[in-house]
Amino acid sequence: MLTIRDLVKVYPGPVTALQGINLDVPPGMFGLLGPNGAGKSTLMKILSGLLEATSGAVFLDGEDVLSKPERIRQRLGYLPQEFGFYPHLTGEKMLTYLLKLKGVEAQGGLKSLVAELLERVNLTAAAKRKVKTYSGGMRQRLGIAQAIAGDPRLIIVDEPTAGLDPEERQRFHSLLADISEQVIVILSTHIVADVSDLCRRMAILHGGRVVAQGDPLELTAGLRGRIWRKVVDRETLAEHQRQFAVIATRRAEGRIVIHVHGDGLPGPGFEPIEPDLEDAYFWAIRGAGAAPAARAAE
């Protein structure tokens, strides 16, 4: 179990990036959703030992890892959003280099471990190819290969599917799902569908705070009967936004579709819809919606 208590990070300025984060993250896949600037990257850097917290506590299986960041690095696999590769190296040589940097040791030698890891992420056939010839999805799989080396207890992946095509995204989803059966995997993203597809537990960050957390299905169920849909035109969109609690504006087949929160029929032309996790996300990050969404999770 990863336990986070009253975690605060204040940057010079001062800018408070985290305002007292409290989370319990069990083994399995845990989704961390939030818009840009919500504090996700700051939290990930603190958990990975790359950034010092201003105050608070983090425990991994009961061990205080903020006071001894080197201990968490020994049990951590990390795939940051921007992962640097040497394009002229082959996938096999690149992975070997990364494992040496991490200080990973293997009974059968690094060559055997590299071959095993490449097979696990389905890159054996591309082991001798230069990394510059890899697709975005292949590079992400090479990144996750170095992250799982050394049997880490905690794996952090930051925006892993950004820019991937649907096929590569699905392949990466399957890989993450297999990995999370044994360890804690934190999936930090702004892509709601990734969390919906993969995670049984999640939290939504906004403005450095946890505004909702729980089971994605429970968060969604808490809005059942309170989300309404209406197709509007461009001329009346602003008026609808002033008059109703519009939580999302979407495009569907070239039309403008608004989703509105309300305990009863908001007005003419609205129809009830079954809420999805995206509705729960937008409702949570609106100031008025944060408290009800959090209560729904509880």
MIZA-477777 format. One line per field, with one value per residue: residue in one letter; x, y, z of N, C-alpha, C in turn; residue number from 1. Coordinates in steps of 0.001 Angstrom, whole numbers, m for minus. Each point is the difference from the previous one (the first is absolute). Last residue first. Layout:
% residues N
aa = c(A  ...) $
nxx = c(X  ...) $
nyy = c(Y  ...) $
nzz = c(Z  ...) $
caxx = c(X  ...) $
cayy = c(Y  ...) $
cazz = c(Z  ...) $
cxx = c(X  ...) $
cyy = c(Y  ...) $
czz = c(Z  ...) $
i = c(NUM  ...) $
This chain:
% residues 298
aa = c(E  A  A  R  A  A  P  A  A  G  A  G  R  I  A  W  F  Y  A  D  E  L  D  P  E  I  P  E  F  G  P  G  P  L  G  D  G  H  V  H  I  V  I  R  G  E  A  R  R  T  A  I  V  A  F  Q  R  Q  H  E  A  L  T  E  R  D  V  V  K  R  W  I  R  G  R  L  G  A  T  L  E  L  P  D  G  Q  A  V  V  R  G  G  H  L  I  A  M  R  R  C  L  D  S  V  D  A  V  I  H  T  S  L  I  V  I  V  Q  E  S  I  D  A  L  L  S  H  F  R  Q  R  E  E  P  D  L  G  A  T  P  E  D  V  I  I  L  R  P  D  G  A  I  A  Q  A  I  G  L  R  Q  R  M  G  G  S  Y  T  K  V  K  R  K  A  A  A  T  L  N  V  R  E  L  L  E  A  V  L  S  K  L  G  G  Q  A  E  V  G  K  L  K  L  L  Y  T  L  M  K  E  G  T  L  H  P  Y  F  G  F  E  Q  P  L  Y  G  L  R  Q  R  I  R  E  P  K  S  L  V  D  E  G  D  L  F  V  A  G  S  T  A  E  L  L  G  S  L  I  K  M  L  T  S  K  G  A  G  N  P  G  L  L  G  F  M  G  P  P  V  D  L  N  I  G  Q  L  A  T  V  P  G  P  Y  V  K  V  L  D  R  I  T  L  M) $
nxx = c(m17278  423  m2891  1069  2729  m2035  m2241  2715  1680  m2349  m38  3798  1834  1890  m2567  m2888  1882  952  m3516  m1517  2414  m746  m4970  m5875  m5006  m4345  m4724  m2001  m2028  m2530  m2697  1106  2203  m1125  1573  3541  4801  4494  1832  2496  30  1432  322  1366  2013  701  1061  2987  m160  245  m1272  m1772  m4315  m4440  m3372  m1052  3684  1430  m2855  438  3473  m752  m2633  1426  1759  m3135  m1961  m1914  47  m524  955  517  m1016  m1280  4162  4600  2769  2170  4487  3486  786  2596  4765  2311  2663  603  545  1779  5291  4030  2657  m2097  m2360  m304  m2001  150  m916  m598  m565  2028  769  m2879  m1054  3585  1365  m2727  440  4301  3729  3937  3287  221  2408  568  1862  284  m925  m2962  872  2048  m2749  m2355  2333  454  m3638  m635  2444  m1630  m3298  1421  1603  m3168  m1995  3623  3144  1152  m448  m262  2041  86  2206  983  2372  442  1844  2048  4177  3706  3583  m1141  m3600  350  1971  m2814  m3000  1326  m351  m4163  m1085  1519  m2555  m3713  683  2848  4849  4583  3797  2563  2620  441  157  m3575  m4732  m2654  m1395  m3464  m4061  m33  2079  4181  3800  2098  3008  4371  3051  2110  3818  4085  2275  1229  m1086  m1681  m917  m637  m95  501  m927  2132  461  m3630  m639  2450  m1654  m3451  1122  1593  m3196  m2387  3241  2617  251  m2785  m504  m3461  m3672  m5067  m4462  m3669  1451  780  2142  350  2090  2090  4241  m398  m1594  3029  2520  m1632  m1160  m2784  m4284  m2432  m1930  m2893  m3753  m1680  738  m1109  407  m1366  516  1633  2679  2270  3365  1781  1165  m1828  m4419  m4198  m406  m1063  m4522  m2948  11  m2387  m4726  m2756  m2817  943  m1894  m3814  m1840  m183  1811  m676  1604  566  2248  625  m929  m388  m1924  360  m108  2475  885  1413  3738  2217  1236  3361  2354  3834  2938  m1958  m2501  m3129  m2157  m3301  m2549  m173  m15  1465  m8  593) $
nyy = c(8429  2527  3627  4139  2925  2703  3927  3880  2633  3183  4829  1957  m2373  m3950  m4123  m1089  m1830  m4642  m3074  m850  m3068  m4635  m1229  m169  m73  2956  3415  4572  5265  3783  3562  241  m1940  m4596  m2034  87  1573  1480  m474  52  865  540  1426  m1789  m2775  m4629  274  2699  2753  2064  34  1019  3541  2076  4217  4375  1997  m2361  83  3629  m103  m2437  1042  752  m3868  m4286  m4836  m4816  m3199  m3334  m1513  m2495  m1889  m4763  m2794  535  m2766  m3748  291  m804  m4486  m2629  408  m318  3023  5684  5901  4352  1347  3664  3499  1835  m3842  m5865  m5287  m5781  m5850  m5902  m3820  59  m38  2410  4577  3058  1709  3322  4725  3242  2609  m2229  m3908  m4787  m3941  m5004  m4382  m5459  m4436  109  3273  m600  m900  3562  2910  m1260  649  4323  1278  m1091  2797  3968  m232  144  4273  3884  3669  3984  73  m3249  m205  3234  m979  m4169  m3325  m4223  m3357  m3661  m2388  m2736  5  1958  2231  4108  m160  m1193  3205  2782  m1699  342  4087  686  m1775  2478  3479  m1756  m1319  451  1860  m2871  m4194  m5407  m4657  m2066  m1338  m3984  m710  2250  m391  m331  m3494  m1330  2475  m874  m3644  590  2247  m2452  m2580  2251  1322  m3790  m3618  1332  5268  5812  5834  5048  4016  972  m3649  m1151  2352  m1387  m3632  823  1605  m3075  m2533  2174  2621  4605  4651  3499  1059  1863  1948  1726  2702  m516  m3389  m4473  m3612  m3598  m1815  m1320  1854  4612  1361  718  4058  3928  1201  2663  m439  m4208  m3629  m4610  m3189  m1348  4002  5587  5733  5484  5811  5151  2222  m3076  m1634  m2780  m3738  m4531  m2190  1875  4627  1326  m331  3524  3846  m127  746  4170  3151  1709  m1883  m3478  m4772  m5454  m5241  m5653  m5392  m5797  m3985  m737  3981  5034  4740  5592  5810  5348  5346  3545  1044  2980  5321  4493  5226  1025  m5022  m4726  m4296  m4594  m4363  m4267  m3249  m5075  m5196  m5479  m5208  m5664) $
nzz = c(m1677  m3959  m695  1859  m2390  m3216  1432  815  m3697  m3053  m332  m2283  m4363  m1466  184  m3645  m3906  72  m529  m4352  m2505  568  m1243  m224  m2207  m1342  m1337  m2223  m1889  m1833  3017  5120  4032  2839  4473  3090  m2377  m3572  m5359  m5237  m5714  m5555  m5592  m5141  m3544  1100  4672  4271  5018  5414  5688  4334  1314  2167  m1318  m1926  m2551  m3808  m3764  m2921  m3194  m4060  m4154  m4602  m2336  234  2173  2681  4620  4967  5606  5284  4386  776  1322  1877  2851  m2113  m1549  2987  1031  m2920  265  4834  3343  1274  m747  494  1579  m879  m2280  m3998  m1877  m961  892  262  490  m987  m2489  m5409  m5084  m3418  1059  m44  m4127  m2072  855  m436  1606  3591  2887  2899  3307  2634  3289  18  m1971  m3904  m3620  m4435  m3776  m1976  m2907  m4514  m2892  m1798  m3781  m4247  m1799  m2070  m4402  m3444  m1080  m487  2568  2734  5157  3761  4555  4329  4220  3903  4136  3951  4415  2041  m2958  m2815  m3508  m4755  m2462  m2528  m4372  m3545  m1701  m3570  m4337  m1981  m2024  m4371  m3473  m1518  m3172  m4065  m2211  m1786  2291  2909  m2168  m649  1444  2577  m1408  436  4519  2948  3288  4950  2477  m1859  1027  4130  303  m1684  2752  3400  m1050  m274  4031  3738  3078  4264  679  1254  m271  130  m2852  m4125  m2887  m2681  m4053  m3827  m2479  m3048  m4257  m3207  m2428  m3467  m3212  m1304  m1256  2098  5308  3929  4177  1834  2133  2712  3876  3034  4006  4641  5115  4389  1359  996  4248  3532  318  2279  5094  2695  m1922  168  4001  918  m206  m4324  m2302  992  1039  1852  1395  m1719  m3239  m3938  m4106  m4569  m2673  1382  m887  1376  m862  m4359  m1419  1163  m2657  m4020  156  654  m2784  m4654  m4467  701  1910  2459  1109  1335  881  201  2964  5420  3259  2396  2612  1582  572  m145  126  m2901  m4422  m2782  1221  31  1451  m385  m407  1175  2636  1568  3348  2296  3251  m257  m2805  m1279  m2552  108) $
caxx = c(m3  1053  m456  m924  781  703  m907  m467  1041  m191  m1226  12  m728  960  888  m784  m299  1235  420  m945  344  1053  1230  1289  782  974  914  m342  972  1029  m414  m825  431  102  m1224  m800  m1201  m326  m396  m422  346  m803  424  m932  m44  m453  m479  m372  635  m459  835  1260  628  1271  15  m1273  m376  1052  m175  m1185  361  875  m650  m568  1051  764  m225  703  m767  661  m951  703  255  m1245  m1111  m617  m459  m1336  m965  m16  m756  m1409  m578  m211  m813  749  m829  m1399  m789  m817  836  513  m282  693  11  m165  494  24  m1082  177  1024  275  m1239  m366  1039  m274  m987  m885  m1163  m430  m287  m147  m704  270  m757  605  907  m526  m637  991  736  m917  m152  1272  108  m976  618  1094  m599  m583  1104  536  m887  m1178  m12  580  m127  m634  666  m541  m523  33  m686  296  m805  m1267  m404  m1189  333  1232  m339  m706  973  922  m600  46  1395  196  m639  862  1158  m404  m207  m1196  m1149  m970  m550  m1167  328  m287  1197  1127  593  261  1090  952  m225  m674  m1186  m1063  m448  m825  m1254  m782  m458  m1103  m1169  m427  m872  680  431  789  m761  832  m712  689  m844  m178  1267  63  m905  571  1169  m510  m574  1096  716  m828  m1077  161  918  m612  1040  710  1058  1063  1051  m666  m473  m18  m551  136  m805  m1244  330  593  m1078  m688  754  m410  1045  1217  440  915  53  1323  310  m70  m155  436  m292  624  m830  m430  75  m1272  m222  m360  675  1222  1158  m79  228  1427  781  m220  685  1434  326  939  m736  148  1349  417  m5  m498  123  m16  m633  90  m863  560  228  95  413  m400  m196  m504  m440  m593  m793  m368  m333  m1044  m104  m938  294  1138  m35  1189  m6  1169  195  m700  419  m808  644  m833) $
cayy = c(m597  m1011  m1153  m741  m691  m1110  m1099  m655  m783  m1435  m414  251  1241  1099  88  455  1427  783  62  878  1358  507  m772  680  m771  m943  m651  m1408  m851  m500  m613  850  1408  421  m185  m1017  514  m674  865  m852  376  m714  338  779  1385  53  m1308  m4  m964  336  m358  m586  m748  m511  m1358  m379  907  m76  m1256  166  856  m710  m116  1269  891  633  1437  515  805  293  256  539  1426  741  m572  1038  1089  m316  187  1424  664  m323  753  m898  m1191  m1249  m1209  424  m1142  m712  m542  1065  1300  1150  1157  1288  1199  1100  m270  180  m770  m1327  m759  m367  m908  m1351  m656  m731  869  349  1433  510  1277  777  1246  1168  m327  m1119  453  390  m1200  m846  574  m161  m1417  m287  498  m912  m1217  318  36  m1356  m905  m307  m1343  m51  1252  m254  m986  239  1359  320  1245  455  1128  m100  1096  m369  16  m726  m1219  310  425  m1119  m785  729  m82  m1366  m81  709  m857  m1081  537  830  m473  m591  1061  599  1234  1228  427  202  1311  81  m911  709  m318  1172  320  m955  332  1208  m329  m828  884  811  m873  m394  1016  1040  m558  m1220  m1210  m1195  m1277  m905  m251  1261  282  m894  504  1229  m413  m575  1082  739  m883  m170  m969  m1319  m801  m567  282  m1145  189  m959  197  388  1386  366  1296  41  809  m762  m1416  m166  m150  m1274  m1048  m130  m803  198  1378  134  1414  618  379  m1200  m1121  m1311  m1040  m1314  m1174  m680  1031  568  m44  1311  1018  447  m672  m1441  m237  247  m1103  m1174  253  m186  m1405  m474  m498  895  557  865  1417  894  1351  1119  1157  1219  71  m666  m1433  m642  m1375  m1099  m1219  m1180  m983  636  m1036  m973  m1263  m677  m1464  905  1421  484  1430  487  1394  339  1449  746  1402  895  1306  1195) $
cazz = c(1324  73  m742  865  1022  m653  m268  1215  663  m124  668  1445  225  m60  1161  1149  m171  36  1405  697  m424  872  m114  144  960  m552  957  171  689  m901  m1267  m848  11  m1390  m775  683  647  1253  1101  1105  1366  1001  1352  805  m428  m1391  m443  m1413  m892  m1348  m1144  458  m1091  524  539  620  1083  1017  741  841  1130  939  1312  433  470  m1075  m109  m1164  m954  m1272  m1080  m1159  193  112  m763  m833  849  493  m1088  m318  1062  m177  m1117  m1127  219  m66  m37  5  m433  994  1066  851  m601  573  m886  674  m651  964  938  1444  698  m550  m80  1375  496  m480  859  m907  m160  m1353  45  m1356  m39  m1205  m41  642  1096  783  1245  1008  418  765  1338  699  376  1063  1228  333  515  1305  951  120  750  m802  m586  m1332  m758  m1297  m856  m1342  m153  m1425  m334  m1361  m463  717  885  785  1416  338  743  1245  1011  246  1084  1269  423  510  1310  955  253  894  1343  98  774  m926  m852  653  703  m739  m722  916  m302  m1440  m364  m851  m1415  m579  798  m344  m1350  70  680  m921  m1071  525  157  m1349  m583  m777  m1277  221  m325  m132  40  909  1164  710  677  1164  1039  561  790  1234  786  632  916  1181  m205  621  m812  m1206  m990  m556  m981  308  m1000  m1237  m80  m1414  m369  m1447  m901  m172  m148  m1330  m974  197  m699  m1398  m627  771  m182  m1139  m314  120  1378  848  m913  469  m989  150  m238  1219  1031  440  1444  525  m796  658  m600  242  1431  272  m537  843  1274  m229  m242  1005  1167  1133  107  m1111  315  m1038  537  m926  636  m789  m1168  m1178  181  m1304  265  m871  779  m699  989  1170  676  m1036  664  m768  52  m650  247  m770  m286  m702  m445  m809  159  1033  m102  826  1  0) $
cxx = c(m1156  m24  1020  m507  m901  799  697  m986  m527  975  m175  m1215  m122  m678  902  904  m808  m292  1259  410  m940  424  1068  1174  1370  667  947  980  m517  1046  1198  m358  m909  344  214  m1335  m804  m1240  m311  m206  m516  466  m957  589  m944  m201  m592  m401  m451  758  m677  918  1349  637  1395  66  m1186  m281  1037  m267  m1180  303  882  m591  m561  972  771  m359  913  m903  760  m963  811  183  m1300  m1218  m674  m567  m1421  m1034  m80  m869  m1485  m610  m5  m934  910  m961  m1467  m641  m754  814  474  m409  646  61  m145  614  m83  m1256  m125  834  247  m1253  m341  1045  m220  m961  m1007  m1077  m308  m421  43  m841  421  m980  473  844  m575  m650  982  708  m896  m100  1274  142  m922  670  1064  m593  m525  1127  544  m838  m1249  20  698  m183  m611  545  m390  m748  146  m854  467  m983  m1337  m426  m1172  293  1238  m285  m676  1035  879  m567  178  1449  168  m592  952  1142  m382  m132  m1169  m1262  m1010  m631  m1275  390  m222  1230  1243  677  377  1159  887  m156  m773  m1298  m1109  m538  m950  m1369  m862  m560  m1210  m1261  m524  m991  731  547  896  m886  979  m692  684  m799  m89  1309  63  m852  630  1139  m490  m523  1103  688  m831  m1143  238  909  m427  1131  660  1053  1178  1001  m628  m553  104  m708  323  m924  m1230  359  560  m1113  m679  751  m347  1178  1290  415  1027  m44  1334  483  115  m276  572  m449  791  m886  m394  244  m1326  m307  m221  766  1324  1222  2  326  1491  842  m129  802  1503  432  920  m710  54  1449  434  102  m335  69  115  m802  190  m1018  705  326  m61  480  m541  m80  m647  m573  m480  m843  m523  m242  m1146  m930  m971  269  1282  m208  1299  m153  1202  450  m829  583  m930  876) $
cyy = c(m970  m708  m1118  m1236  m814  m787  m1194  m1124  m740  m839  m1508  m510  201  1367  1217  204  555  1495  851  171  1020  1413  653  m942  657  m755  m947  m639  m1442  m879  m446  m713  921  1483  494  m252  m1120  644  m846  900  m1062  428  m665  289  883  1439  153  m1414  224  m881  441  m361  m532  m911  m377  m1334  m521  924  m116  m1257  190  845  m670  m66  1294  1007  538  1479  446  856  488  51  623  1502  764  m508  1126  1116  m231  302  1508  685  m271  806  m905  m1161  m1210  m1171  407  m1237  m733  m495  1078  1263  1157  1084  1201  1207  1054  m336  m58  m872  m1436  m861  m486  m999  m1450  m848  m654  1066  473  1464  522  1268  767  1173  1214  m259  m1128  260  330  m1250  m865  533  m254  m1434  m214  421  m1005  m1253  278  m59  m1405  m1046  m197  m1371  m145  1266  m173  m1014  236  1311  235  1238  415  1062  m279  1102  m296  122  m823  m1252  274  388  m1211  m794  723  m228  m1391  m47  660  m935  m1076  528  980  m470  m538  1080  651  1232  1265  560  281  1309  139  m893  822  m135  1189  349  m949  388  1203  m342  m773  920  794  m844  m402  938  994  m559  m1210  m1211  m1145  m1335  m906  m199  1293  203  m866  518  1204  m456  m518  1135  755  m834  m96  m926  m1389  m911  m651  498  m1301  71  m895  179  293  1417  208  1250  m266  644  m842  m1460  m182  m204  m1356  m1080  m227  m783  271  1447  224  1450  681  297  m1279  m1044  m1310  m930  m1285  m1181  m574  1089  669  m141  1405  1057  453  m737  m1493  m208  166  m1174  m1198  247  m218  m1435  m436  m466  994  431  812  1448  968  1332  1180  1109  1324  m27  m598  m1477  m751  m1328  m1093  m1187  m1217  m1031  554  m1134  m979  m1352  m504  716  890  1466  363  1463  286  1405  510  1469  813  1409  961  1256) $
czz = c(172  1342  60  m718  909  1016  m645  m257  1209  780  m18  726  1499  m39  m52  1217  1166  m105  149  1463  645  m394  870  m225  132  1131  m711  977  75  647  m831  m1283  m811  m59  m1401  m683  625  612  1222  1210  967  1382  982  1372  788  m469  m1386  m376  m1432  m971  m1283  m1157  485  m1048  515  729  794  1172  1118  821  952  1230  1054  1407  593  605  m1197  m141  m1137  m873  m1231  m1188  m1138  131  273  m767  m772  865  487  m1075  m234  1050  m220  m1150  m1214  269  m23  m107  104  m622  1084  1170  965  m737  746  m1056  919  m681  1093  808  1520  937  m434  0  1408  479  m414  825  m946  23  m1410  83  m1430  48  m1251  2  799  1247  838  1352  1124  505  872  1429  796  495  1196  1313  419  632  1408  1025  201  746  m848  m654  m1350  m833  m1379  m1013  m1458  m196  m1497  m280  m1388  m478  685  966  912  1493  363  831  1339  1047  309  1150  1338  430  602  1404  987  346  997  1424  m115  723  m1011  m867  533  824  m826  m703  830  m385  m1473  m439  m936  m1520  m578  735  m458  m1373  34  597  m988  m1066  482  55  m1378  m661  m879  m1297  146  m269  m214  145  1022  1287  796  762  1260  1150  700  910  1344  876  739  1063  1287  m398  599  m811  m1314  m899  m436  m1100  363  m1132  m1351  m103  m1501  m490  m1461  m1025  m309  m264  m1406  m1022  131  m765  m1473  m577  756  m259  m1107  m453  190  1419  814  m1080  518  m1123  130  m378  1353  1035  347  1482  541  m753  597  m541  300  1475  317  m474  921  1273  m130  m202  1132  1258  1151  170  m1193  435  m1129  710  m945  663  m707  m1134  m1217  191  m1327  574  m916  961  m630  976  1328  559  m1045  654  m884  951  m766  359  m740  m352  m736  m584  m793  22  982  m55  732  0) $
i = c(298  297  296  295  294  293  292  291  290  289  288  287  286  285  284  283  282  281  280  279  278  277  276  275  274  273  272  271  270  269  268  267  266  265  264  263  262  261  260  259  258  257  256  255  254  253  252  251  250  249  248  247  246  245  244  243  242  241  240  239  238  237  236  235  234  233  232  231  230  229  228  227  226  225  224  223  222  221  220  219  218  217  216  215  214  213  212  211  210  209  208  207  206  205  204  203  202  201  200  199  198  197  196  195  194  193  192  191  190  189  188  187  186  185  184  183  182  181  180  179  178  177  176  175  174  173  172  171  170  169  168  167  166  165  164  163  162  161  160  159  158  157  156  155  154  153  152  151  150  149  148  147  146  145  144  143  142  141  140  139  138  137  136  135  134  133  132  131  130  129  128  127  126  125  124  123  122  121  120  119  118  117  116  115  114  113  112  111  110  109  108  107  106  105  104  103  102  101  100  99  98  97  96  95  94  93  92  91  90  89  88  87  86  85  84  83  82  81  80  79  78  77  76  75  74  73  72  71  70  69  68  67  66  65  64  63  62  61  60  59  58  57  56  55  54  53  52  51  50  49  48  47  46  45  44  43  42  41  40  39  38  37  36  35  34  33  32  31  30  29  28  27  26  25  24  23  22  21  20  19  18  17  16  15  14  13  12  11  10  9  8  7  6  5  4  3  2  1) $
